[in-house]
Amino acid sequence: ALQTAGYQALALPLIEVGPASHQQPVVQAWAQWPSFQAVMFVSAQAVRYFFDSQPAAMCADAGKATSPTWLNSPRCWATGPGTHKALLQAGVPDACIDSPSAEASQFDSEALWQRVGSRVQAGRPVLIVRGHDAGLDPTAGPGQGTGRDWLAQQLDSVGASAQFVVAYERRPPVWTQAQRAAATSAATDGSVWCFSSSQAVTHLQQALPAQDWSAARCVTTHARIAQTAKTLGFGEVHISRPLVADVLASLESLA
């Protein structure tokens, strides 16, 4: 989309994603599917890897809001348009999805809660589908991700328990020599970095631990990501809504 708008854009991987090492919890979550009042997906990747284990009998009802599968289904929660789109592509009927309004000032757990909080039922669990960092214990708790931890606290405050299942694993990427050279150059040549994840910024620091970022500029899609970039030392940090039009507007303001 940035290239179509006339920008020279390079996609530099900062998070490598793959299926969870232990798939049985995901299979068990599908077996318990009707017992949840809602299933919250932290990202589009959470949707894709979770639905890879969807029972075949449910696949036949993809997109059919009036089918038995979806009439008695939990609500599917998404924090933003990318996750909402992934749910539609996975076969979830649009009528079964709750997500922040397209006009929302931010797309995160707080915005989602404004949408769904008043309808949450006490005594029924909500499943949160997430990823975790490779090499860590996936049963150790929510782990990385302020938004999902905050959402679990809100659910607890109204008497609805939060359960977690790990659908995918994250790890730092292994760069080629060309990618490392491009990243080093972009730290000082006036390039604008676009970040949609705090962990991506953290992995960047791990990949180039001695790099001075004081001359670097970036656009981030959330205040928490912006704070991580500031902590790393980025000299210029801007916040944009995570929509192409808003990112383009931010880039135009930096031209």
Secondary structure, DSSP 8 states (H G I E B T S, - for coil): -TTTTT---------EEEE-S--HHHHHHHHTGGG-SEEEESSHHHHHHHHTT--HHHHTTTT-TTSHHHHT--EEEESSHHHHHHHHHTT--GGGEE---TT-S--SHHHHHHHHGGG--TTS-EEEEEEEETTS-TTS-S-S-HHHHHHHHHHHHTT--EEEEEEEEEE-----HHHHHHHHHHTTSS-EEEES-HHHHHHHHHHSTT---TT-EEEESSHHHHHHHHHHT-SEEEE--SSHHHHHHHHHHH-
